[in-house]
Amino acid sequence: MDSNLQLMLYLIPTIVGMLLVLPLGRSIVTPFSERYTSLATERGRVFFGLIVTCIAGAAVSFQTLWISSKVSEGGNFCSSNTVFSCDDVIGNAEYNVDPILGLPWGGIGAATFCILLYLVYSSSKEPNADWVTLHLKLGALATFTGFFVIALLVYYEIQMEKICQYCTTAHIANVAAFIGFFRLVRMNDSNAWNES
């Protein structure tokens, strides 16, 4: 399968998830809210959008980890002579691992999105449990911390003069997840949590 076509398998759910966590997402789900009643509420829609975003973020992060392994074995996946070349970015031994522990960024992203998925999914199933506030705040904190990682990785891409499309999709998923967690934290802090 073409690498750009495969990228769409991750990018489309990421964008759909982002649209659902935004206030304008209400107009997107209106046709489906009668059949799927959880989408009729603001809280339910944001939870659903956040779950979709975290699944897509985990999937694209696993893909970058796989690309990293493939490139390290001498293969290629999406090499190109243009500015868009995930092989050049992900395959760069100097920049492809975090500077502290030496772990691949794809693995860190996959683990983080899986943890975020656990936080949001468990919270969506028991939205009035005592621990939900902590889960939502941990998710917001983790995704906010992700902005610093994104800044570092974009700096690396500038140094290499290449852009990794798969990495950018994971970055978009982090931004969407932050928006979703932030909105849920604000809803949870207000009286609208059980009304929305």
C-alpha positions in Angstrom: 0.0 0.0 0.0 1.2 3.5 -0.9 2.7 5.2 2.2 0.6 8.4 1.6 -2.6 6.4 1.2 -1.7 4.6 4.4 -1.2 7.9 6.1 -4.8 8.8 5.4 -5.9 5.8 7.6 -4.4 7.7 10.5 -4.9 11.3 9.5 -8.7 11.1 8.7 -9.7 9.7 12.1 -7.3 12.2 13.8 -9.0 15.1 12.1 -12.5 13.7 12.7 -11.6 13.3 16.4 -10.3 16.9 16.5 -13.5 18.2 14.9 -15.6 16.3 17.4 -13.8 17.7 20.5 -14.3 21.3 19.1 -17.5 23.1 19.8 -18.4 23.0 16.1 -18.5 19.2 16.3 -22.1 19.4 17.4 -23.2 20.2 13.8 -21.2 17.2 12.6 -22.9 14.6 14.8 -26.4 16.0 14.7 -27.5 13.4 12.0 -26.2 10.6 14.2 -27.3 11.7 17.6 -30.7 10.1 17.4 -29.3 6.7 16.8 -26.3 7.2 19.1 -27.7 9.0 22.1 -24.3 9.6 23.7 -23.4 11.9 20.8 -26.4 14.1 21.7 -24.7 15.5 24.7 -21.6 17.8 24.7 -19.8 15.5 27.2 -20.6 12.4 25.2 -19.4 14.0 21.9 -16.2 15.2 23.4 -15.5 11.8 25.0 -16.1 10.1 21.7 -13.9 12.5 19.7 -11.2 12.1 22.3 -11.4 8.3 22.1 -11.1 8.4 18.3 -8.2 10.8 18.6 -6.3 8.6 21.1 -6.8 5.4 19.0 -5.5 7.2 15.9 -2.6 8.7 17.8 -1.6 5.3 19.2 -1.9 3.7 15.8 0.2 6.3 14.0 2.8 6.2 16.8 3.0 2.4 16.4 3.5 2.9 12.7 6.4 5.4 13.3 8.0 2.8 15.6 7.6 0.2 12.9 9.1 2.5 10.3 12.0 3.2 12.6 12.7 -0.5 12.9 12.4 -1.1 9.2 14.8 1.8 8.4 17.3 0.6 11.0 17.3 -2.8 9.2 18.3 -1.1 5.9 14.8 -1.0 4.4 12.7 2.0 3.4 9.1 2.9 3.7 8.4 6.5 2.5 11.7 7.8 1.3 11.6 10.7 -1.0 13.8 13.4 -2.6 11.4 16.1 -1.4 11.0 17.8 1.9 8.5 15.2 3.0 10.4 12.1 3.9 9.5 10.1 7.0 12.4 7.7 6.4 15.0 10.5 6.7 13.4 11.9 9.9 12.5 8.6 11.6 15.6 6.8 10.4 18.0 9.5 11.8 19.8 7.7 14.6 20.7 11.0 16.3 17.3 12.5 16.5 15.0 9.4 16.6 15.4 8.7 20.3 14.7 10.9 23.3 17.8 12.5 24.6 17.4 11.3 28.2 16.5 7.6 28.1 17.4 6.8 24.5 13.9 5.4 23.8 12.4 5.7 20.3 9.9 8.6 19.9 7.4 6.3 18.3 7.4 4.0 21.3 7.0 6.9 23.7 4.1 8.2 21.6 2.4 4.8 21.4 2.7 4.3 25.2 1.5 7.8 25.9 -1.6 7.5 23.6 -2.5 4.1 25.1 -2.4 5.6 28.6 -4.5 8.6 27.4 -6.9 6.1 25.9 -7.2 4.3 29.2 -7.8 7.6 31.0 -10.5 8.9 28.7 -12.3 5.5 28.1 -12.5 4.7 31.8 -13.7 8.2 32.5 -16.4 7.9 29.8 -17.7 4.7 31.3 -18.1 6.1 34.8 -18.3 9.9 34.4 -19.4 10.5 38.0 -16.7 8.4 39.8 -14.5 10.1 42.3 -11.3 9.5 40.2 -12.6 11.0 37.0 -11.4 14.5 37.8 -7.9 13.1 38.4 -7.9 11.1 35.2 -9.0 14.2 33.2 -6.4 16.4 34.8 -3.6 13.8 34.2 -4.7 13.6 30.5 -4.6 17.4 30.2 -1.2 17.5 31.9 0.3 14.7 29.7 -1.0 16.3 26.5 0.3 19.8 27.6 3.7 18.3 28.2 3.5 16.8 24.7 3.7 20.4 23.3 7.3 20.6 24.6 8.1 17.2 22.9 6.5 18.5 19.7 8.6 21.7 19.8 11.7 19.6 20.2 10.8 17.2 17.3 9.9 20.1 15.0 13.3 21.6 15.9 14.9 18.4 14.8 12.9 18.4 11.5 14.1 22.0 10.9 17.7 20.8 11.5 17.2 18.0 9.0 15.2 20.2 6.6 12.8 17.3 6.2 9.2 16.8 7.4 7.8 13.5 8.6 4.1 13.2 7.7 3.5 10.4 10.2 5.1 12.4 13.0 3.0 15.5 12.1 -0.2 13.4 12.3 0.8 12.2 15.8 1.4 15.9 16.7 -2.0 16.8 15.5 -3.5 14.0 17.6 -1.7 15.4 20.7 -3.1 18.9 20.1 -6.6 17.4 19.6 -6.3 15.3 22.7 -5.2 18.4 24.7 -8.3 20.3 23.5 -10.5 17.4 24.4 -9.1 16.9 27.9 -9.1 20.6 28.6 -12.7 20.9 27.6 -13.7 17.9 29.7 -11.8 19.3 32.7 -13.7 22.6 32.3 -17.0 20.8 32.0 -16.2 18.6 35.0 -15.4 21.7 37.1 -18.8 23.3 36.2 -22.4 22.4 36.9 -22.8 21.4 33.3 -21.1 18.0 33.7 -24.3 16.1 34.2 -26.4 18.4 32.0 -24.3 18.4 28.9 
